[in-house]
Amino acid sequence: MRPIHVFAAIVLAGPLSPAGGDDCEPIAIWRDGHAVGELCRGGASEPELAALDLSDDWVPPVFAASEDGGPGYRPTYLALAQERFADAGGDAALAPADRYFELFGIPPSLGVVRARLADEARHRCHAAIEDAPLAAAPERIVEQTGAQAMARIASARGLRAELEHDRVRRKLADLEALAAVDAYYRRAVDRLTVLEAYLAAVRTIQAHLECDGLFTSPPADEAYTWQTRDAVARFQRGAMILPTGIVDQPTRDALALGSRERDFRTALRALRERVAAATGLIEDGTAGTGPGTVLGRELEPEATWRVRGHEPLDGAAPDLISAATEQAAGALGWRDADTAQGFLDALEASPSRVVGVPLPAAPPYHRAGMTLAVEIDRGDVWPDPAARWHDSPRRPALILYALDGDRRIPLVRWPTTIGGWQWQKLEGDLEERWKESPVGPRVWGDLFVGPRWLPPESTPDRELVRGSDGHAVLAREQLGPSYRAAFGLIAFVHRVAEQERGRVVLEDQGIRTHGTGSLASLANGVSHGCHRLLGRNVVRLADFVLAHHDHLRHGEAPTHYRRVVQHGGSFPIAIDSLGYRIELVPPIPVDVLPGRIHR
């Protein structure tokens, strides 16, 4: 068992002292886009400076190596961040198609960002596309079957041929003149306009997706079928949009933004995660009025962070992370895609990938041993079978608080999930049952890095395979460790106090706060009772807790789980570790509120 320890923010950043001496590891100090001197990494600290690790081997502190080797998922994390998919272990099969991993909690390395910025052929491809059809597109474009798509295309072509025939017969200059003839032609031309606007938008979308190489199966031109929907979902992940595969306004805006600008925003987000780790900040504005901008840019759309039905909390912390990221970007001289690419080109040739930059001081309530508390608001709860598909106006939310004297400061508020209607295997039959998300006081007693999921016997075998008869494979990614795992990259274990033989023990009832491979569920979905978070958020949460809360590292937690899945084949499961366990000392209190129950 490892000793209790707390990482203060300066330790995460790496302390700095004046350069000189045999033990000096000199790093460049950057201000206003210029290197202005050197300091040693180590020794006496400079409180106004933080060391940012911009190397391609950077990982969030929760994944860092430690005396016991650290979490075993670290090599896979690095392979995914660096887009070395063949080295991604159990994630190698799905990673090339998934392509982008930021929402799962794995931002691209700066080397990958640099390569994207330098890909001139890709940028020319995007720039050559006329984006006007995106502005005229329907509000939402959703997947169609092949038959539906072909019928739409045939309808548009047939209607145009009919109207052009009548236009020529009447010796009119254009269809606008034909529409002026009478109400029949006006309605027909309006219908053609709508049909062709839709098809033009789909063509434009497909052209942008082709530039990025996002199709894994060839699409039918102008047809919004599953091939294009899947490619759109990949694009959405790369743009920090929850991947629904539905083309909505945020998706159209991202497509029209321009590839170099999108890549620059990716660079800013990659920098942001390093800044958050270096400063020990978690305050992102979500508990209040929302995140701020960085260099005038919104780095993700509102739907990614907004919890529907919730107003800003009183006394909420402002967005400190965006302000610190903007200060870091200014120190490095990043103003746009060109200046960021120039910096990253120079960094590639530098012997050191660690730089010192001035960053804002942490708020006074930040200290080692912070008192933290968590509240999970279940929002609208619909356990009535008749209302199981009800669109809840108030979604579930997780709020993290810092307790500072008499103050209870909301630090973040993120979308989460609670229970819902799920299929279960009961005595061999499948039945849909309400999966409760238990309410009341709980604690986070442990967190697991690279957590494994042990499917209960009630989990239908069909949910544990991918593909169909003759091509089915075990969905090992669900079991973990994987960014696609049921528990994502990080899981906090909920425990509840129970009386046992005259003493209080903390029982694990199987509920977790965790990441998820089902990103879209955070917008409108449900869970089996657990509280899902975006992978990006749960990794930040783990880093923040380890930076400010005492803990014990126990390493891999042994288990012994065996099962044979029978669906489309026979697939044995053997799991011998629950993941890398870190005990929180003392546990962090969690209050799960009942929410608004609708009967």
C-alpha positions as CSV (number, residue, x, y, z in Angstrom):
1,M,0.0,0.0,0.0
2,R,1.4,3.4,-1.0
3,P,1.5,6.3,1.5
4,I,-1.1,9.0,1.5
5,H,0.0,12.0,-0.6
6,V,-1.4,15.1,-2.2
7,F,-0.1,16.7,-5.4
8,A,-0.2,20.5,-5.0
9,A,-0.6,22.4,-8.3
10,I,3.0,23.5,-8.3
11,V,4.1,19.9,-8.2
12,L,1.9,19.1,-11.2
13,A,3.3,22.0,-13.0
14,G,6.9,21.3,-12.2
15,P,8.6,24.0,-10.0
16,L,11.0,26.4,-11.6
17,S,14.2,28.1,-10.5
18,P,16.9,30.2,-12.1
19,A,19.0,28.3,-14.7
20,G,22.5,27.2,-13.7
21,G,24.3,24.3,-12.0
22,D,25.0,20.8,-13.0
23,D,21.5,19.5,-12.1
24,C,19.7,22.1,-14.1
25,E,17.2,21.0,-16.7
26,P,16.8,24.4,-18.5
27,I,13.4,25.3,-20.1
28,A,12.6,28.4,-22.0
29,I,10.3,31.0,-20.5
30,W,7.8,32.4,-22.9
31,R,6.1,35.8,-22.8
32,D,4.2,37.6,-25.5
33,G,5.2,35.1,-28.2
34,H,8.9,35.2,-27.4
35,A,11.4,33.1,-25.4
36,V,12.7,35.6,-22.8
37,G,15.1,33.5,-20.8
38,E,15.6,30.1,-19.1
39,L,14.8,28.6,-15.7
40,C,15.5,25.2,-14.2
41,R,12.8,22.7,-13.9
42,G,13.2,21.7,-10.3
43,G,14.4,23.5,-7.1
44,A,12.9,26.7,-5.8
45,S,9.6,27.7,-7.4
46,E,8.7,30.8,-9.2
47,P,5.1,31.4,-8.1
48,E,4.1,33.4,-11.2
49,L,5.3,30.7,-13.7
50,A,4.1,27.2,-14.5
51,A,5.9,24.6,-16.5
52,L,3.7,23.3,-19.4
53,D,4.7,19.9,-20.8
54,L,4.0,20.2,-24.5
55,S,5.6,16.9,-25.4
56,D,3.8,14.2,-27.3
57,D,4.3,11.9,-24.2
58,W,2.2,14.1,-22.0
59,V,-0.7,12.4,-20.2
60,P,-3.1,13.7,-17.6
61,P,-1.7,13.3,-14.1
62,V,-4.2,10.5,-13.2
63,F,-2.5,8.4,-15.9
64,A,1.1,9.4,-15.0
65,A,3.7,6.8,-14.1
66,S,4.3,6.3,-10.3
67,E,6.4,4.1,-8.0
68,D,4.3,1.1,-8.8
69,G,4.3,1.8,-12.5
70,G,1.0,3.6,-12.6
71,P,-2.1,2.7,-14.6
72,G,-1.6,0.0,-17.2
73,Y,-3.7,1.9,-19.7
74,R,-1.1,4.7,-20.1
75,P,0.6,3.2,-23.2
76,T,-2.7,2.8,-25.0
77,Y,-3.7,6.4,-24.0
78,L,-0.5,7.6,-25.6
79,A,-0.9,5.5,-28.7
80,L,-4.4,6.9,-29.2
81,A,-3.3,10.5,-28.6
82,Q,-0.5,10.1,-31.1
83,E,-2.7,8.3,-33.6
84,R,-0.5,5.2,-33.5
85,F,-3.6,3.0,-33.8
86,A,-1.7,-0.3,-34.4
87,D,-0.1,0.2,-30.9
88,A,-3.4,0.8,-29.2
89,G,-3.7,-2.7,-27.7
90,G,-7.3,-3.8,-27.2
91,D,-8.5,-0.5,-28.8
92,A,-6.6,-1.0,-32.1
93,A,-9.6,-2.5,-33.8
94,L,-12.1,0.4,-33.3
95,A,-9.7,3.3,-33.1
96,P,-9.1,4.0,-36.8
97,A,-12.9,4.2,-37.4
98,D,-13.6,6.3,-34.3
99,R,-10.7,8.6,-35.3
100,Y,-11.2,11.4,-32.7
101,F,-11.0,10.8,-28.9
102,E,-11.3,14.2,-27.2
103,L,-14.8,13.7,-25.9
104,F,-13.7,10.3,-24.5
105,G,-11.0,12.1,-22.6
106,I,-8.0,11.7,-24.9
107,P,-7.0,15.0,-26.7
108,P,-4.6,14.6,-29.7
109,S,-0.9,15.1,-29.1
110,L,0.5,18.4,-30.3
111,G,2.4,16.5,-32.9
112,V,-0.9,15.3,-34.4
113,V,-2.3,18.8,-34.2
114,R,0.8,20.1,-36.0
115,A,0.4,17.5,-38.8
116,R,-3.2,18.5,-39.2
117,L,-2.3,22.1,-39.5
118,A,0.4,21.3,-42.1
119,D,-1.9,19.2,-44.3
120,E,-2.3,21.7,-47.1
121,A,-3.9,19.2,-49.5
122,R,-6.7,18.6,-47.0
123,H,-7.1,22.4,-46.4
124,R,-7.3,23.0,-50.2
125,C,-9.9,20.3,-50.5
126,H,-12.1,22.0,-47.9
127,A,-11.5,25.5,-49.2
128,A,-12.7,24.5,-52.7
129,I,-16.2,23.5,-51.4
130,E,-19.0,26.1,-51.8
131,D,-20.7,26.2,-48.3
132,A,-23.8,28.2,-49.3
133,P,-26.0,25.1,-49.4
134,L,-25.3,24.5,-45.7
135,A,-27.0,27.8,-44.8
136,A,-30.1,26.8,-46.9
137,A,-30.2,23.3,-45.4
138,P,-33.1,22.0,-43.3
139,E,-32.9,22.6,-39.6
140,R,-32.1,18.9,-39.0
141,I,-30.9,16.2,-41.4
142,V,-31.4,12.7,-40.1
143,E,-30.6,9.3,-41.4
144,Q,-32.8,7.7,-44.1
145,T,-33.0,4.2,-45.4
146,G,-31.6,3.6,-48.8
147,A,-35.1,3.4,-50.3
148,Q,-36.2,6.6,-48.7
149,A,-33.1,8.4,-50.0
150,M,-33.4,7.1,-53.5
151,A,-37.1,8.1,-53.6
152,R,-36.2,11.7,-52.5
153,I,-33.5,11.9,-55.2
154,A,-35.9,10.5,-57.9
155,S,-38.7,12.9,-56.8
156,A,-36.4,15.9,-57.2
157,R,-35.1,14.9,-60.6
158,G,-38.6,14.0,-61.9
159,L,-40.1,17.2,-60.6
160,R,-37.3,19.3,-62.2
161,A,-37.7,17.5,-65.5
162,E,-41.5,18.1,-65.5
163,L,-41.1,21.8,-64.6
164,E,-38.4,22.4,-67.1
165,H,-40.5,20.8,-69.8
166,D,-43.4,23.1,-68.9
167,R,-41.1,26.1,-68.8
168,V,-39.8,25.5,-72.3
169,R,-43.3,24.8,-73.6
170,R,-44.5,28.1,-72.2
171,K,-41.3,29.9,-73.5
172,L,-40.5,31.3,-70.1
173,A,-37.0,32.5,-69.0
174,D,-36.7,30.5,-65.7
175,L,-38.6,28.6,-63.1
176,E,-39.3,31.8,-61.2
177,A,-41.3,33.0,-64.1
178,L,-43.1,29.6,-64.2
179,A,-44.0,29.9,-60.5
180,A,-45.7,33.2,-61.3
181,V,-48.1,31.6,-63.7
182,D,-50.5,30.2,-61.0
183,A,-50.7,28.6,-57.6
184,Y,-50.0,25.1,-58.9
185,Y,-46.7,26.0,-60.4
186,R,-45.8,28.2,-57.4
187,R,-46.3,25.2,-55.0
188,A,-44.4,22.9,-57.3
189,V,-41.4,25.2,-57.7
190,D,-41.4,25.8,-53.9
191,R,-41.4,22.0,-53.4
192,L,-38.5,21.6,-55.9
193,T,-36.6,24.3,-54.1
194,V,-36.9,22.5,-50.8
195,L,-35.9,19.1,-52.3
196,E,-32.9,20.5,-54.1
197,A,-31.7,22.5,-51.1
198,Y,-31.7,19.3,-49.1
199,L,-29.8,17.4,-51.8
200,A,-27.3,20.2,-52.2
201,A,-26.7,20.3,-48.5
202,V,-26.0,16.6,-48.4
203,R,-23.6,16.9,-51.3
204,T,-21.7,19.6,-49.4
205,I,-21.6,17.6,-46.2
206,Q,-20.3,14.6,-48.1
207,A,-17.6,16.6,-49.8
208,H,-16.3,17.9,-46.5
209,L,-16.4,14.4,-45.0
210,E,-14.5,13.1,-48.0
211,C,-11.8,15.7,-47.5
212,D,-11.2,14.4,-44.0
213,G,-11.3,10.8,-45.1
214,L,-14.1,10.0,-42.7
215,F,-16.1,7.5,-44.8
216,T,-15.4,3.8,-43.9
217,S,-18.0,2.7,-46.5
218,P,-18.7,4.5,-49.8
219,P,-21.8,6.7,-49.6
220,A,-24.4,7.1,-52.2
221,D,-24.2,10.6,-53.6
222,E,-26.9,13.0,-52.1
223,A,-28.2,10.1,-49.9
224,Y,-28.1,10.7,-46.1
225,T,-28.0,7.0,-45.2
226,W,-26.0,5.2,-42.5
227,Q,-22.7,5.6,-44.3
228,T,-23.0,9.4,-44.2
229,R,-24.5,9.4,-40.7
230,D,-21.5,7.4,-39.3
231,A,-19.1,9.8,-41.0
232,V,-20.9,12.8,-39.6
233,A,-20.7,11.3,-36.1
234,R,-16.9,11.0,-36.5
235,F,-16.8,14.6,-37.6
236,Q,-18.9,15.7,-34.7
237,R,-16.5,14.0,-32.2
238,G,-13.6,15.9,-33.8
239,A,-15.6,19.2,-33.4
240,M,-16.5,18.4,-29.7
241,I,-20.2,17.9,-30.7
242,L,-22.1,15.0,-29.1
243,P,-22.1,12.4,-31.9
244,T,-25.7,11.9,-32.7
245,G,-25.1,11.7,-36.5
246,I,-27.8,14.3,-36.9
247,V,-26.8,17.4,-38.9
248,D,-28.0,20.3,-36.7
249,Q,-27.0,23.9,-36.5
250,P,-23.8,23.4,-34.5
251,T,-22.7,20.7,-37.0
252,R,-23.4,23.0,-40.0
253,D,-21.5,25.8,-38.3
254,A,-18.5,23.5,-37.7
255,L,-18.5,22.3,-41.3
256,A,-18.5,25.8,-42.6
257,L,-15.9,27.0,-40.2
258,G,-12.8,26.1,-42.3
259,S,-10.4,23.2,-41.6
260,R,-7.5,25.3,-40.5
261,E,-9.6,27.2,-38.0
262,R,-11.1,23.9,-36.7
263,D,-7.5,22.6,-36.3
264,F,-6.5,25.7,-34.4
265,R,-9.4,25.2,-32.0
266,T,-8.2,21.7,-31.5
267,A,-4.8,23.0,-30.7
268,L,-6.3,25.4,-28.1
269,R,-8.2,22.6,-26.5
270,A,-5.1,20.4,-26.3
271,L,-3.3,23.4,-24.7
272,R,-6.3,23.8,-22.4
273,E,-6.0,20.3,-20.9
274,R,-2.3,20.9,-20.2
275,V,-3.1,24.2,-18.5
276,A,-5.8,22.6,-16.4
277,A,-3.4,19.9,-15.2
278,A,-0.6,22.3,-14.6
279,T,-2.7,24.7,-12.5
280,G,-4.9,22.3,-10.7
281,L,-8.0,24.2,-12.0
282,I,-11.4,22.6,-12.7
283,E,-13.6,25.7,-12.8
284,D,-14.9,25.9,-16.4
285,G,-17.9,28.2,-16.0
286,T,-20.5,25.5,-16.4
287,A,-21.9,26.0,-12.8
288,G,-22.6,29.6,-13.7
289,T,-23.3,31.3,-17.0
290,G,-21.1,29.0,-19.1
291,P,-17.6,28.7,-20.4
292,G,-15.9,31.8,-21.8
293,T,-14.0,32.1,-25.0
294,V,-10.3,31.6,-25.7
295,L,-8.9,34.2,-28.1
296,G,-12.5,35.1,-29.0
297,R,-13.4,31.5,-29.9
298,E,-15.9,29.1,-28.4
299,L,-14.1,25.8,-28.2
300,E,-17.2,23.6,-28.0
301,P,-20.9,24.2,-28.7
302,E,-23.3,24.9,-25.9
303,A,-25.1,21.5,-26.2
304,T,-21.9,19.8,-25.1
305,W,-21.8,21.4,-21.7
306,R,-25.2,22.9,-21.1
307,V,-27.5,20.9,-18.7
308,R,-31.1,21.5,-20.0
309,G,-33.5,23.0,-17.5
310,H,-30.9,24.4,-15.0
311,E,-30.2,28.0,-14.3
312,P,-26.8,29.4,-13.1
313,L,-26.1,28.6,-9.5
314,D,-25.6,31.3,-6.9
315,G,-22.0,32.0,-6.1
316,A,-20.7,29.8,-9.0
317,A,-17.0,29.9,-9.8
318,P,-16.3,31.7,-13.1
319,D,-14.5,30.1,-16.0
320,L,-10.9,30.1,-14.8
321,I,-9.6,27.5,-17.2
322,S,-10.4,29.5,-20.3
323,A,-8.8,32.6,-18.9
324,A,-5.6,30.6,-18.0
325,T,-5.6,29.0,-21.5
326,E,-5.9,32.4,-23.2
327,Q,-3.0,33.7,-21.1
328,A,-0.9,30.6,-22.0
329,A,-1.7,31.0,-25.7
330,G,-0.8,34.6,-25.6
331,A,2.5,33.8,-23.9
332,L,3.3,31.3,-26.6
333,G,2.3,33.8,-29.4
334,W,-0.7,31.8,-30.6
335,R,-3.2,34.1,-32.3
336,D,-4.4,31.9,-35.1
337,A,-3.7,28.8,-37.1
338,D,-0.5,30.2,-38.7
339,T,1.1,31.4,-35.5
340,A,0.2,28.1,-33.7
341,Q,1.7,26.1,-36.5
342,G,4.9,28.3,-36.5
343,F,5.3,27.7,-32.7
344,L,4.7,23.9,-33.1
345,D,7.2,23.7,-36.0
346,A,9.8,25.4,-33.8
347,L,8.9,23.2,-30.9
348,E,9.5,20.1,-33.0
349,A,13.1,21.1,-33.4
350,S,13.6,22.1,-29.8
351,P,15.6,19.8,-27.4
352,S,13.0,20.5,-24.7
353,R,9.2,20.3,-25.1
354,V,8.6,21.9,-21.7
355,V,8.0,25.6,-21.5
356,G,7.5,28.1,-18.7
357,V,4.6,30.5,-19.0
358,P,3.0,33.0,-16.6
359,L,-0.5,31.8,-15.5
360,P,-3.1,33.4,-13.2
361,A,-2.9,32.6,-9.5
362,A,-5.3,29.9,-8.3
363,P,-8.2,31.2,-6.2
364,P,-7.6,31.4,-2.4
365,Y,-9.8,28.4,-1.6
366,H,-7.5,26.2,-3.7
367,R,-5.2,24.4,-1.3
368,A,-4.0,20.9,-0.4
369,G,-6.7,19.1,1.5
370,M,-9.6,21.0,0.0
371,T,-13.0,20.0,1.4
372,L,-15.1,18.8,-1.6
373,A,-18.7,17.7,-1.9
374,V,-20.8,16.4,-4.8
375,E,-24.5,16.7,-5.6
376,I,-26.3,14.7,-8.3
377,D,-29.6,16.3,-9.3
378,R,-31.6,13.5,-11.0
379,G,-33.7,16.1,-12.8
380,D,-37.0,14.8,-14.2
381,V,-37.6,11.1,-13.4
382,W,-40.1,9.1,-15.4
383,P,-40.5,5.6,-13.9
384,D,-44.0,5.2,-15.3
385,P,-43.9,2.7,-18.3
386,A,-46.4,4.8,-20.2
387,A,-44.0,7.8,-20.2
388,R,-40.7,6.0,-20.7
389,W,-39.8,7.9,-23.9
390,H,-40.7,11.3,-22.4
391,D,-38.3,14.1,-23.3
392,S,-37.4,15.5,-19.9
393,P,-37.3,19.3,-19.7
394,R,-34.8,19.1,-16.8
395,R,-31.9,16.8,-17.4
396,P,-29.7,15.2,-14.6
397,A,-26.7,17.2,-13.5
398,L,-23.6,16.6,-11.4
399,I,-22.3,19.6,-9.4
400,L,-18.9,19.7,-7.6
401,Y,-18.6,22.0,-4.7
402,A,-15.7,23.4,-2.7
403,L,-16.4,24.1,0.9
404,D,-14.6,27.2,2.1
405,G,-15.6,28.2,5.6
406,D,-19.3,29.1,5.4
407,R,-19.2,29.2,1.6
408,R,-20.3,26.4,-0.7
409,I,-18.8,27.2,-4.0
410,P,-20.2,25.5,-7.1
411,L,-17.1,24.7,-9.2
412,V,-18.7,22.8,-12.2
413,R,-22.0,21.4,-13.3
414,W,-22.0,18.8,-16.0
415,P,-24.6,16.7,-17.8
416,T,-25.0,13.2,-16.4
417,T,-27.4,10.3,-16.5
418,I,-29.5,8.3,-14.1
419,G,-31.4,5.0,-14.4
420,G,-34.0,4.3,-16.9
421,W,-35.8,1.6,-18.8
422,Q,-33.4,-1.2,-19.8
423,W,-33.7,-4.7,-21.1
424,Q,-32.8,-7.5,-18.6
425,K,-32.5,-11.2,-18.8
426,L,-34.8,-12.7,-16.2
427,E,-35.0,-16.5,-15.9
428,G,-34.0,-16.8,-19.5
429,D,-36.5,-14.2,-20.8
430,L,-35.9,-10.6,-21.8
431,E,-38.0,-8.0,-20.1
432,E,-37.8,-4.3,-20.0
433,R,-37.4,-3.1,-16.4
434,W,-36.9,0.3,-14.7
435,K,-33.3,0.5,-13.5
436,E,-33.2,2.8,-10.4
437,S,-30.5,5.4,-9.7
438,P,-30.6,5.2,-5.8
439,V,-31.0,8.5,-3.9
440,G,-29.6,9.7,-0.7
441,P,-26.2,10.3,0.9
442,R,-23.3,8.3,-0.6
443,V,-19.5,8.8,-0.8
444,W,-16.8,8.3,-3.4
445,G,-14.5,5.9,-1.7
446,D,-12.3,4.9,-4.6
447,L,-11.6,5.8,-8.1
448,F,-10.4,3.3,-10.8
449,V,-8.3,4.2,-13.7
450,G,-8.9,1.9,-16.7
451,P,-11.9,0.4,-15.0
452,R,-13.4,-2.9,-15.9
453,W,-17.1,-3.7,-16.1
454,L,-18.3,-7.1,-14.9
455,P,-21.6,-7.6,-16.7
456,P,-24.2,-8.9,-14.3
457,E,-26.1,-12.1,-15.2
458,S,-29.1,-10.0,-16.1
459,T,-27.2,-8.4,-19.0
460,P,-28.6,-9.9,-22.2
461,D,-25.9,-11.7,-24.2
462,R,-26.9,-9.8,-27.3
463,E,-25.7,-6.6,-25.7
464,L,-22.2,-8.0,-25.3
465,V,-21.5,-8.7,-29.0
466,R,-21.0,-6.6,-32.1
467,G,-22.1,-7.6,-35.6
468,S,-24.5,-10.3,-36.5
469,D,-24.7,-14.1,-37.0
470,G,-21.7,-15.2,-38.9
471,H,-19.8,-12.0,-38.2
472,A,-20.4,-11.5,-34.5
473,V,-17.5,-10.7,-32.2
474,L,-17.3,-10.1,-28.4
475,A,-17.6,-6.4,-27.7
476,R,-14.5,-6.5,-25.5
477,E,-14.2,-2.7,-25.5
478,Q,-17.3,-2.6,-23.3
479,L,-15.6,-4.6,-20.6
480,G,-12.5,-2.3,-20.5
481,P,-10.0,-1.0,-20.2
482,S,-10.9,1.1,-23.2
483,Y,-12.1,4.6,-24.0
484,R,-15.2,2.8,-25.3
485,A,-15.7,0.9,-22.1
486,A,-19.0,0.9,-20.2
487,F,-17.2,2.8,-17.5
488,G,-15.0,4.8,-19.8
489,L,-11.5,5.8,-18.7
490,I,-12.3,6.6,-15.0
491,A,-14.9,5.4,-12.5
492,F,-15.6,6.8,-9.1
493,V,-17.2,4.1,-6.8
494,H,-20.3,5.1,-4.9
495,R,-20.5,3.6,-1.4
496,V,-23.3,3.8,1.1
497,A,-23.0,3.5,4.9
498,E,-24.6,0.3,6.2
499,Q,-24.8,-1.3,9.7
500,E,-23.0,-4.6,9.9
501,R,-22.5,-6.5,13.2
502,G,-22.7,-3.3,15.2
503,R,-20.3,-1.2,13.1
504,V,-20.7,1.1,10.0
505,V,-19.2,-0.2,6.8
506,L,-19.2,1.4,3.3
507,E,-21.0,-1.0,0.9
508,D,-20.5,-1.0,-2.9
509,Q,-24.0,-1.3,-4.5
510,G,-22.6,-1.2,-8.0
511,I,-23.3,2.5,-8.7
512,R,-20.5,4.5,-10.3
513,T,-19.8,8.0,-11.6
514,H,-17.9,7.3,-14.7
515,G,-17.0,8.1,-18.3
516,T,-18.8,6.4,-21.1
517,G,-18.4,5.0,-24.6
518,S,-22.0,6.1,-25.3
519,L,-21.4,9.9,-25.7
520,A,-24.8,10.7,-27.1
521,S,-26.5,9.3,-24.0
522,L,-25.5,12.5,-22.2
523,A,-27.8,14.5,-24.3
524,N,-31.0,12.5,-24.0
525,G,-30.2,9.0,-22.8
526,V,-30.3,6.9,-19.7
527,S,-28.1,4.4,-17.9
528,H,-28.4,1.3,-15.8
529,G,-28.4,3.4,-12.7
530,C,-24.9,4.9,-12.9
531,H,-24.0,8.6,-13.5
532,R,-22.2,9.0,-16.8
533,L,-19.9,11.9,-17.6
534,L,-18.1,13.0,-20.7
535,G,-14.7,11.3,-20.7
536,R,-13.0,14.7,-20.9
537,N,-14.9,15.8,-17.8
538,V,-14.3,12.7,-15.7
539,V,-10.5,12.8,-16.4
540,R,-10.4,16.5,-15.4
541,L,-12.4,15.6,-12.2
542,A,-9.9,12.8,-11.3
543,D,-6.9,15.1,-11.9
544,F,-8.5,17.8,-9.7
545,V,-9.3,15.3,-6.9
546,L,-5.8,13.9,-6.9
547,A,-4.3,17.4,-6.8
548,H,-6.3,18.5,-3.8
549,H,-7.4,15.5,-1.9
550,D,-5.4,12.9,0.1
551,H,-5.4,9.4,-1.5
552,L,-3.7,6.0,-1.5
553,R,-2.6,4.2,-4.6
554,H,-3.3,0.5,-4.4
555,G,-2.5,-0.5,-8.0
556,E,-4.4,-3.1,-9.9
557,A,-7.4,-4.5,-7.9
558,P,-7.7,-8.3,-8.5
559,T,-11.0,-10.0,-9.3
560,H,-12.1,-13.3,-10.8
561,Y,-14.9,-13.0,-13.3
562,R,-15.9,-15.7,-15.9
563,R,-18.8,-15.9,-18.3
564,V,-19.5,-17.4,-21.7
565,V,-21.6,-15.3,-24.0
566,Q,-23.9,-17.1,-26.4
567,H,-25.1,-14.9,-29.2
568,G,-24.0,-15.3,-32.8
569,G,-21.3,-17.6,-31.5
570,S,-19.7,-18.6,-28.2
571,F,-17.4,-16.1,-26.5
572,P,-15.7,-16.7,-23.2
573,I,-15.0,-13.7,-20.9
574,A,-12.2,-13.7,-18.4
575,I,-11.5,-10.6,-16.2
576,D,-8.9,-10.6,-13.5
577,S,-8.6,-6.9,-12.6
578,L,-11.1,-4.3,-11.7
579,G,-8.6,-1.6,-12.8
580,Y,-6.0,0.6,-11.1
581,R,-7.4,1.5,-7.7
582,I,-6.9,4.8,-5.9
583,E,-8.5,5.2,-2.5
584,L,-9.8,8.6,-1.5
585,V,-8.9,9.5,2.2
586,P,-11.3,10.5,3.5
587,P,-14.1,9.6,1.1
588,I,-15.8,12.5,-0.7
589,P,-19.5,13.0,0.2
590,V,-22.0,12.6,-2.5
591,D,-25.7,13.5,-2.2
592,V,-28.0,12.0,-4.9
593,L,-31.2,14.2,-4.9
594,P,-34.6,12.6,-5.7
595,G,-35.3,15.0,-8.6
596,R,-38.8,15.6,-9.9
597,I,-40.7,12.3,-9.9
598,H,-43.4,12.1,-12.6
599,R,-46.0,9.3,-12.1
